[in-house]
Amino acid sequence: MKRKELYIIRHGQTDFNKEKIIQGRGVNSHLNEEGLHQAQRFFNHYHHLPFQKVYTSSLVRTQQTVASFLKKGIPHEAHVELDEFDWGIHEGMASTPELKAQFDEITLAWRKGQFDLGPELGETPLQVMQRQKVFWDKWIETDEDLVLICMHGRCMRVFLSWLTGRGLEHMDSFDHSNTCLYHGWWDGSQLILEKENDTSHLG
């Protein structure tokens, strides 16, 4: 099959990131000044690539991150399937030792393979993977061979874990910082990564 190359980035910094407040799917925050600078630096580094399409989640912070690419006239699609993980009752809450302990407990369960567990009124890793596969199954049938995808931290971890074949239990091995890049290509059965959590464009 034709080689399909993907540039997958996390959105730029928001005040919620800076203040360590849980965003999730239900918080539609905007980039802060630093996030806008990060987005511009990413664009300055990669604007020469002939992306055939830019994909984002439905949330503003991803669309702001790739705004300079869209101004070039590159086609864009926003998909709810790429939205951030739904953290349920925890969204909008500031990080505390008690909340961190709850998060540590649930991520430990995920590392043990309990992917049907999730935060109260939130999603599970299995549910996130299932909605992401709706997007993927449609995209893989396109003739696009070079695309940019902007998404979210936990969502990115889920996405990369099953696409690379490493498994959801290893999702936390995919570190992510704001506007970090994962670059790879689809070999017909899995995603082969050439760059992981790369932020050299910010230097």
N, C-alpha and C positions, 0 to 999 in steps of 0.2 A: 504494500500500500504506500501511498505518497506520504513522505515524512511530514509530520504535523508538529510544529514548534510552538511552545507556549512560554510566555513571560507572565508570571503570576506574582502580583505584588499586594502587600497589605496597604491599606489607606494611610494617609499622613496623620500626624498627631492631632488630637482634639484636647480640649480642656479636661474632658473626662479621663483620657489617658494620663494626662499630666498630673491630675489630682487623684489618680488611682480609684476612680469611681466606675462601677460596673456598667457597661453600656448595653451590650446585647442587641438583639433584633428590634426590641421595642423602643430604643432610644435613638432618635434620628438627629444626632449631633453634627455640628459643622467643624471643619478644620479650624484650628487656631492659627496664629501667625506663624509659629514654627512649622505646623503642618503644611501650610501653603508654601513655605520656603522649601520644605522637603519635596513636595510635589514638583516644584519648579526645577530643583536640582536633578530629580529623576528625569524629567523631560529634557533638560539640557544634555544629559548623558545618552539618552536613547531616542531622541527625536528623529534620528536619521534612519531608523529601522522602518521598513515598509509594512507596518501592521495593516492587515486587511480589515480588521475589526477590533473594536475595544468593547469588552464585556465588563459590566459592573453589577453589583447588587442594586437593589432598589433604594438604598440608603444614600443620603446626600454626601456623606464623607468619602465614599468611594468615587462618586461622580466628580467631586471637587478635585480629587487627587489626579484624575486623568483629564481635567478640563483643557489643558493646553494641547493635548493630542486631538481632542474633539474639535478645537478651534481650527486645526489643520484640515478638517473635513473628513477625518476618518470615521466611517460608520460606527454607530454605537448602539448597543442593546443593553438594557437593564433587566435583570432577572431576579425575581424574589427567591429563586432556588439558591442564589448565591448570598443571601442575607446572612447576617451574623447569627450565631447560636442564640437561642432564646433561653435566657437565664431566669425566667419566671419571676418569682417574688424578689429576687436579688437585684434586679435591674434598677439602676439609679442609686444604689447603696454604696457608701464609701467603704473601703477596705478596713477591716478591724481584725484583731487577733481571732475573735470568735468566728467571723466570716471566713477568714483564711483557713481555719481548722475545718470548717464545713466543706470548703472547696478541696482541701487536701484529702478529705475522706472520700469525696465522690470521684476525684481523679485517680485515687488509689484503686477504687472499685473498677474504673475503666481499664486500668493497667492489668487488672486481673480478669478482664474479659466480660465484665458486667455492663454491656453496652445498652441494655434496655433500662438503665437507671438514669435519672436526670433530676435537676433541681425542681423544687415544688412549683407547679404550673409552668414548667419550662419544657425543653426538648431533651431527647436522649441522643447520643451519638448515632444510633441506628436511624432515627428519624431524620437527622440532618443529612446523613449519607444518602438516604432514599430520595430526598428532595434534590440533592446535588446530582444524583444519577439521572434525574429527569432532564436537567440541563445538559449533562454530558452526552446522553444518548442522542439528543437532537444535534448537538454540536459535532459529534464525531462523524456524522453523515454529511456534513457540509464539505465544500471543496476548499475551505480556508486552511492554509498551511503555516500561517504566522499570525498569532493573535496576542493581545494584551488583556489580561484578566485582573481586575482589581477587586479584592474582597477583604475579609476580616480575619483577625487572629485565630480564634478557635475554629471558625469555619474553614480557614486555610489548613489548619492541622488535620481536620477530618478529611478534607478534600485530598490532600497530599498522601495521607496514610493509606487510603484505599487505592488511589491511582498508582502509587509506586509498588503496591503489593506488600508493603511492610505490615499492614494490619492496623486496625483501630487501637489495639493495645499499645502501639508505639507512637500514637499521635503526638505525645508530649516531646518526642525527640525532634520535632520540627520547630525549632526556635523561631521567633518572629519579633521584629521590631518595626516601628512605623516606617513605611515605604521600603521595607526590605524586599528583595527580589529572590524568587525561585525560578530558575530558568532550566527548561528541559525539553525533551521531545518524546513523542508517543511512538513506540516501536511496533504497535499493533496489538500489544497485550498489556503493556504497562508504561508508566512515565519514567523515563531515564533522566535523572537530574544532573545538570552540569554546574549549577550554582545553587547554593542553599543559604538562606538568610543573608544574602549579600547586600551590604550597604556601602560599597566602595564609591558609589555615585554621590554619596553625601559628604565625602571627604574634601 
